[in-house]
Amino acid sequence: MDYDSIPIPDLYVQARRLPAGAMDLWRQVFRDMLPPAPSIRRVLDLGCGTGRFTEMLGDSYHATVVGIDPSLRMLAQRAPPADGTAHFIAAHAEELPLGAGSVDLVFLSMVYHHLRPGHAVAEIARVVSRNGHVFVRNPTRETVPEFEYMRFFPEALAFDLSRMPPRDGLLATFASHGLETAAHRVVRHPFAASSTEYFAKISARAISSLQAIPDEAFARGLAAFERHCRNAPDRPIYEPVEVFLFSAAVETARHFEDRRFRAETARPSNVSNAPKKRRQHSHKQKSVIPSRSEAVSRLEIVESSRALKFFLEL
Ligand SMILES: C[S@@+](CC[C@H](N)C(=O)[O-])C[C@H]1O[C@@H](n2cnc3c(N)ncnc32)[C@H](O)[C@@H]1O
């Protein structure tokens, strides 16, 4: 979905802000699931949007963080960087302007369902370092029906059931690029502190599935949802978000190199059978997504090229 052509960027910061308790919970989840700080020096917040998690990732790791997102309007809403450790680039996940093995942690929050998974995960596998990690925070087809507001918007539910990854499919896509599953959890976080706030957030329509349905279907669902919220006890609203941790373990990387080597050497003799390095194959994908207005998207938004050299040159 092209966020530059829908109203979400103007609404996102306000309507998708998480209650303080939820941000604390996510800090704790990162601490529990991710490796400790010294092993993570460079972080990519992929599909960072307005940078809801970008600064927090930098703070947690005292790491250099780069946020990448193709939407200039989402990037424009980000908070001014506090201490200069976060940098932003406009680009697509399917064509990352980063060096091979240049990132220790790739973080994706609520973005996987917007990607062309095969191409994007090939790029992620290329840029993540050996022994690096990928953290995915996303609903799956299995958890979408549990979102309370979805009961009132059947068209949005149908849309999400068709575009969200099935859990097994997501695991298989990462596995097919040599990224092995290290952990999986369903985190139930407080999405809104009260029924009143829940209604305010949903009525802002800052969720892409609510943008995708006809205005009439949204209005009908919202009227019923308002009645529901008015009659509901005032309580925090919890929603399920799945988290997956993948690791580019050296052993796994070796296994994939061996497998690729065997596949290459089994080719007919008129095809080159020279073994290719693990990270080279994804370069073939680079031309698949046409770049958007390069001059604007790539460079205008890059801040502090000094720190970015770290990522680009490795
Ligand atoms: C729901 S927002 C999530 C933003 C942020 N990660 C967060 O959790 O607040 C989804 C983001 O995915 C971005 N996106 C869409 N297609 C993308 C692509 N091909 N590559 C990278 N990001 C993409 C959108 O521009 C948007 O900012």
The ligand as an SDF file (V2000), in Angstrom:
LIG
                    3D

 27 29  0  0  0  0  0  0  0  0999 V2000
    1.4850    0.5090    9.6940 C   0  0  0  0  0  0  0  0  0  0  0  0
    2.8940    1.4330    9.1620 S   0  0  0  0  0  0  0  0  0  0  0  0
    4.0980    0.8760   10.3770 C   0  0  0  0  0  0  0  0  0  0  0  0
    5.1190    1.9380   10.7090 C   0  0  0  0  0  0  0  0  0  0  0  0
    6.0390    1.5960   11.8880 C   0  0  0  0  0  0  0  0  0  0  0  0
    6.8480    0.4320   11.6150 N   0  0  0  0  0  0  0  0  0  0  0  0
    5.2490    1.4180   13.1640 C   0  0  0  0  0  0  0  0  0  0  0  0
    5.1290    0.3160   13.6850 O   0  0  0  0  0  0  0  0  0  0  0  0
    4.7180    2.4160   13.6330 O   0  0  0  0  0  0  0  0  0  0  0  0
    3.4200    0.5620    7.7090 C   0  0  0  0  0  0  0  0  0  0  0  0
    4.6160    1.2080    7.0110 C   0  0  0  0  0  0  0  0  0  0  0  0
    5.0940    0.3220    6.0000 O   0  0  0  0  0  0  0  0  0  0  0  0
    5.6120    1.1180    4.9720 C   0  0  0  0  0  0  0  0  0  0  0  0
    5.7780    0.3420    3.7300 N   0  0  0  0  0  0  0  0  0  0  0  0
    4.8520    0.0630    2.7920 C   0  0  0  0  0  0  0  0  0  0  0  0
    5.4210   -0.6070    1.7680 N   0  0  0  0  0  0  0  0  0  0  0  0
    6.7340   -0.7470    2.0740 C   0  0  0  0  0  0  0  0  0  0  0  0
    7.8540   -1.3240    1.3960 C   0  0  0  0  0  0  0  0  0  0  0  0
    7.7240   -1.9100    0.2090 N   0  0  0  0  0  0  0  0  0  0  0  0
    9.0710   -1.2650    1.9990 N   0  0  0  0  0  0  0  0  0  0  0  0
    9.2060   -0.6840    3.2280 C   0  0  0  0  0  0  0  0  0  0  0  0
    8.1790   -0.1210    3.8970 N   0  0  0  0  0  0  0  0  0  0  0  0
    6.9680   -0.1520    3.3360 C   0  0  0  0  0  0  0  0  0  0  0  0
    4.5710    2.2320    4.8460 C   0  0  0  0  0  0  0  0  0  0  0  0
    5.0460    3.3440    4.1170 O   0  0  0  0  0  0  0  0  0  0  0  0
    4.2700    2.5180    6.3090 C   0  0  0  0  0  0  0  0  0  0  0  0
    5.0600    3.5650    6.8230 O   0  0  0  0  0  0  0  0  0  0  0  0
  1  2  1  0
  2  3  1  0
  2 10  1  0
  3  4  1  0
  4  5  1  0
  5  6  1  0
  5  7  1  0
  7  8  2  0
  7  9  1  0
 10 11  1  0
 11 12  1  0
 11 26  1  0
 12 13  1  0
 13 14  1  0
 13 24  1  0
 14 15  1  0
 14 23  1  0
 15 16  2  0
 16 17  1  0
 17 18  1  0
 17 23  2  0
 18 19  1  0
 18 20  2  0
 20 21  1  0
 21 22  2  0
 22 23  1  0
 24 25  1  0
 24 26  1  0
 26 27  1  0
M  CHG  2   2   1   9  -1
M  END
$$$$
